[in-house]
Amino acid sequence: MRRDSLNLLSLKNIALVSFLILYQVATSFFPLLSPLLGLFFTYGILIKEREVKSLKSLDLEKYFAISYVIFIELSKGFFLFSTILFYIFYYSMVVEWIKSTFKCRPCIVIIFVSSGYIGVLATNNLLAYIVNRPFFHFSFEYIVYIAIDSFLAILLFKDRIL
């Protein structure tokens, strides 16, 4: 009897989604756990790069990353679609310059993760200013989040850059 690899793949995806949802719940209870926003911001950049290189649409991965980022925004109190708004600006204006300027792959990954957190925070502060809400403050937690996400992104993505 033959095993169906599609069932195994769907089980892996269900397990991953379940783990990430439970992880987001855990970040609500333990504030020093990273919400993985920078990791998924970097993952979004890598998905777009693979789409451009291969001329194939990676819809499932792209929609998974977008939905997880929206879930992070909703659970952490950010403005809805602020990460996607910053991602569109960042990818169209900065990514190619960073890739052509820096040749150190781990450095590029760290820059993407740091830019993800700082840029989303700046975008949320801009939107808070527009709608006259209190600003989000850059705190020690963001440095911890950047360090954790950078470490994970280097482990996961360092061979996929360039």
Residue pairs with C-beta under 8 A, 6 or more apart in sequence:
17 64
20 36
20 68
21 71
23 33
23 36
24 35
24 71
24 72
24 75
26 33
27 33
27 34
27 35
27 75
28 75
31 141
32 141
32 144
34 144
34 145
34 148
34 149
35 72
35 75
35 76
35 145
36 68
36 72
36 149
36 152
37 69
37 72
37 83
37 116
37 117
37 120
37 145
37 149
38 112
38 113
38 114
38 116
38 117
38 145
38 146
38 149
38 150
38 153
39 113
39 149
39 152
39 153
39 156
40 65
40 68
40 69
40 72
40 116
41 69
41 83
41 87
41 112
41 113
41 115
41 116
41 117
41 120
42 109
42 112
42 113
42 116
42 149
42 153
42 157
43 65
43 157
44 62
44 65
44 66
44 69
44 87
45 87
45 90
45 91
45 95
45 112
46 157
46 160
46 161
47 58
47 61
47 62
47 65
48 91
49 95
49 160
50 56
50 58
50 160
51 57
51 58
51 62
66 84
69 83
69 84
70 80
70 81
70 83
70 84
72 78
72 83
73 79
73 80
73 81
73 82
73 83
74 80
78 120
78 124
78 136
79 123
79 124
79 127
79 128
82 120
82 123
82 124
82 127
83 116
83 120
83 123
85 123
86 119
86 120
86 122
86 123
90 115
90 119
94 115
98 108
98 111
98 112
99 108
99 161
99 162
102 108
102 111
105 158
105 159
105 161
105 162
106 154
106 158
108 161
108 162
109 150
109 153
109 154
109 157
109 158
109 161
110 150
110 153
110 154
112 153
113 146
113 149
113 150
113 153
114 146
114 150
116 149
117 142
117 145
117 146
117 149
118 138
118 142
121 136
121 138
121 142
124 136
125 135
125 136
128 134
128 135
128 136
129 135
